[in-house]
Amino acid sequence: MCKGVLGLTKRKNSFVEGAFILIAANLITKVIGALFKIPLGNLLGAEGMGVFSVAYNVYTTLFVIATAGLPVAISKLVAECLATGRQEETGRVLRVSLAAFSLFGLAAAALLWLGADQLTAWVGNPMAALAVRAVAPSLLFVSVLAVIRGYYQGLSDMVPTAVSQVLEALGKLLVGYGAACLLLGKGFGLPVAAAGAIGGVTFGSALSTVYLVGRCWKGRQAGRARDCRTPRRRILARIVSFAIPVTVGASVMSLTSLIDMTMVMNRLQDIGFSAKAANELYGSYSLAVTLFTLPQTLVMALAVSIVPVASAYYARGGGPAARKPVETGLRIAALIALPSSLGFVLLAEPILDLIYYSRPVESAAAAPLLAILGCAVFFVALVSLTNSVLQAVGRAHIPVYTMVAGALVKLAVNYLLVGMPWVNICGAPAGTVLCYATISVLNLAALRQAGIPVAYGRIYLRPLAATGLMGAFIQLIRLPVLGYLGARAGVVAVICLAALFYGLMLLALGAVPREDLQLLPGGERLCRLLRL
């Protein structure tokens, strides 16, 4: 009994440590990504980013279909093997998965390459065909990445995933932005420059794959499978049976985004915009989406880390046993998402003016879109965490239904609102907000039905109060600071002061429990310093 409790405690600690490793990696990755996408937006403008975004959305859809369920399925299977004393089976899981899904990734890459013209014609932007072909080979590499990352995540070792993410981002930055600058400087035009930019995604995924394969080979991880007698077909069947509902659930939103992009482009043209004007409006929307996704990446690190931990807790003690790691994950997600959401709502225009300094017209057009999207940040965080928990406790089919419900809401709202001339492109972010709000409500109800007694009031009330006080503080200092320092320097100062004020309010309200602080690196020292 003591041994089991000790094992679960170690997993709780490894969950928080792993989550913060991935959060640190994602912060680095997002900084690198900002150094890629923000200068790229200034370089290509709304029209070029429209081409880039179409190609990237097409790629992302096939990427999700090919790999979304793999890391979660392999992570869960490896964690269960370790929790039940079947360590020898973990190596075979790795080997079988690599063999099967490398072939799958190769087929997906070929499909995207050969179907580039048809796909881009269908979405209403055939200029993006070359960019789609430039990113197609990455589907092979990301299939391999998904398998190896899932394996290490199942071991609660988040370092390989973290390092590979940073390498992937660096490759994308160095090759993608460099190729875009070179091609545009040579006079090749925006479609070719966008293709060069997205080619950096392929290079980054290849670089990351080389690192992870080399790490596996050096550690001889696959050698652990020698004493395992579990049939390969049985292992593969277990992976596929779990990965399919996860993949379907994730694919729902990716396919919805692809359909939504097509709908938005065509509905804008239906109400009188030219194809070029519709592409530019969608390009402005993509500038807002780039910033909107920043907090999501940090929350996804929590979602990845919570799967093996919640799975192990649930396997040993059911829903009540899984309550603690689930509450910790939801609390940390709220601490990230709530202030980010309000910050985007209140500071959308000066933030965009700071980021896209050379594109004042496009940034002004994107400001109301980012303000609306800001309302969705919290709901997206909640969806990411609750989806992962439901998958970890064997309810992987539920997110499929809830995501379908949210997707239907999004498509219906976008079709109606984008088709109204006085709303037009603003209907797209409004649909996103209602979509994720719907999924959040349904997922929370499903968690209760799964027998996980989470105290949502205890988790959210204090962070929400701290966020509200931060919003009042922003409104109080915003105009004086912006007026004194100017729009660009002023918004940086406002964000820094607001972050400091938010942290102080969290401590004053006791929004971060001592036991959570103790799990951080140097947590005991931090508690003594804060006298908690």
VENUR-V265562 format. One record per backbone hydrogen bond with DSSP energy under -1.0 kcal/mol. CO is the residue of the C=O (numbers start at 0). NH is the residue of the N-H. Records with the same first field share a line. If there is no record, write none. Layout:
BEGIN
CO=NH + NH
END
This chain:
BEGIN
0=4
1=5
2=6
3=7
4=8
5=9
6=10
7=11
8=12
9=13
10=14
11=15
12=16
13=17
14=18
15=19
16=20
17=21
18=22
19=23
20=24
21=25
22=26
23=27
24=28
25=29
26=30
27=31
28=32
29=33
30=34
32=36
33=37
35=39
36=40
37=41
38=42
39=43
40=44
43=47
44=48
45=49
46=50
47=51
48=52
49=53
50=54
51=55
52=56
53=57
54=58
55=59
56=60
57=61
58=62
59=63
60=64
61=65
62=66
63=67
68=72
69=73
70=74
71=75
72=76
73=77
74=78
75=79
76=80
77=81
78=82
79=83
80=85
81=84
85=88
86=89
88=92
89=93
90=94
91=95
92=96
93=97
94=98
95=99
96=100
97=101
99=103
100=104
101=105
102=106
103=107
104=108
105=109
106=110
107=111
108=112
109=113
110=114
114=118
115=119
116=120
117=121
118=122
119=124
124=127
125=128
127=131
128=132
129=133
130=134
131=135
134=137
135=138
136=139
137=141
138=142
139=143
140=144
141=145
142=146
143=147
144=148
145=149
146=150
147=151
148=152
149=153
150=154
151=156
152=155
157=161
158=162
159=163
160=164
161=165
162=166
163=167
164=168
165=169
166=170
167=171
168=172
169=173
170=174
171=175
172=176
174=178
175=179
176=180
177=181
178=182
179=183
180=184
181=185
182=187
183=186
188=192
189=193
190=194
191=195
192=196
193=197
194=198
196=199
197=200
198=202
199=203
200=204
201=205
202=206
203=207
204=208
205=209
206=210
207=211
208=212
209=213
210=214
211=215
212=216
213=217
214=218
215=220
220=223
221=224
222=225
224=227
230=234
231=235
232=236
233=237
234=238
235=239
236=240
237=241
238=242
239=243
241=245
242=246
243=247
244=248
245=249
246=250
247=251
249=253
250=254
251=255
252=256
253=257
254=258
255=259
256=260
257=261
258=262
259=263
260=264
261=265
262=266
263=267
264=268
265=269
266=270
267=272
268=271
273=277
274=278
275=279
276=280
277=281
278=282
279=283
280=284
281=285
282=286
283=287
284=288
285=289
286=290
287=291
288=292
290=293
292=296
294=298
295=299
296=300
298=302
299=303
300=304
301=305
305=309
306=310
307=311
308=312
309=313
310=314
311=315
312=316
313=317
317=321
321=325
322=326
323=327
324=328
325=329
326=330
327=331
328=332
329=333
330=334
331=335
332=336
333=337
335=339
336=340
337=341
338=342
339=343
340=344
341=345
342=346
346=350
347=351
348=352
349=353
350=354
351=355
355=358
358=362
359=363
360=364
361=365
362=366
365=369
366=370
367=371
368=372
369=373
371=374
372=375
375=379
376=380
377=381
378=382
379=383
380=384
381=385
382=386
383=387
384=388
385=389
386=390
387=391
388=392
389=394
390=393
394=397
396=400
397=401
398=402
399=403
400=404
401=405
402=406
403=407
404=408
405=409
406=410
407=411
408=412
409=413
410=414
411=415
412=416
413=417
416=419
419=422 + 423
422=425
423=426
424=427
425=429
426=430
427=431
428=432
429=433
430=434
431=435
432=436
433=437
434=438
435=439
436=440
437=441
438=442
439=443
440=444
441=445
442=446
443=447
444=448
445=449
446=451
447=450
451=453
453=455
454=458
455=459
456=460
459=463
460=464
461=465
462=466
463=467
464=468
465=469
466=470
467=471
468=472
469=473
470=474
471=475
472=476
473=477
476=480
477=481
478=482
479=483
480=484
481=485
485=489
486=490
487=491
488=492
489=493
490=494
491=495
492=496
493=497
494=498
495=499
496=500
497=501
498=502
499=503
500=504
501=505
502=506
503=507
504=508
505=510
512=516
513=517
516=519
519=522
521=525
522=526
523=527
524=528
525=529
526=531
END
